[in-house]
């Protein structure tokens, strides 16, 4: 049990480990969706270019 907020945030001497772990986890939870969105945009862009190239090839053969 903690008797004060200071003791709670000190985490019994393990505060650096505990709060760094929480911080790193929070950072990953924020960055991961941003990276996924970026990768998705790149894949969609590449697929659109491929579709345009295929259409161009088909129209050029007529």
SVG drawing of the C-alpha trace seen along z (x, -y; Angstrom):
<svg xmlns="http://www.w3.org/2000/svg" viewBox="-8 -13 23 18">
<polyline fill="none" stroke="black" stroke-width="0.4" points="0.0,0.0 1.1,-3.5 0.6,-6.2 1.0,-9.1 1.1,-10.0 4.9,-10.4 5.2,-6.8 2.9,-5.7 5.0,-7.5 8.2,-6.2 6.9,-2.6 9.0,-1.3 12.3,-2.3 11.4,-0.9 9.9,-4.1 12.4,-4.4 11.7,-0.9 7.9,-1.1 7.4,-4.5 9.8,-3.9 7.9,-0.8 4.6,-2.6 6.1,-5.4 7.6,-3.0 4.3,-1.1 2.4,-4.4 4.9,-5.5 4.4,-2.2 0.7,-2.4 0.8,-5.9 3.4,-5.2 2.1,-1.8 -1.2,-3.1 0.7,-6.0 3.1,-3.6 0.3,-1.3 -1.5,-4.3 1.6,-5.3 2.3,-1.8 -1.4,-1.5 -1.1,-4.8 2.1,-3.6 0.4,-0.3 -2.7,-2.0 -0.6,-4.4 1.5,-1.6 -1.6,0.4 -3.2,-2.6 0.0,-3.1 -0.1,0.6 -3.7,0.4 -3.0,-2.7 0.0,-1.0 -2.1,2.1 -4.9,-0.1 -2.3,-1.9 -0.8,1.3 -4.3,2.7 -5.2,-0.5 -1.9,-0.7 -2.4,2.8 -5.7,2.0"/>
</svg>
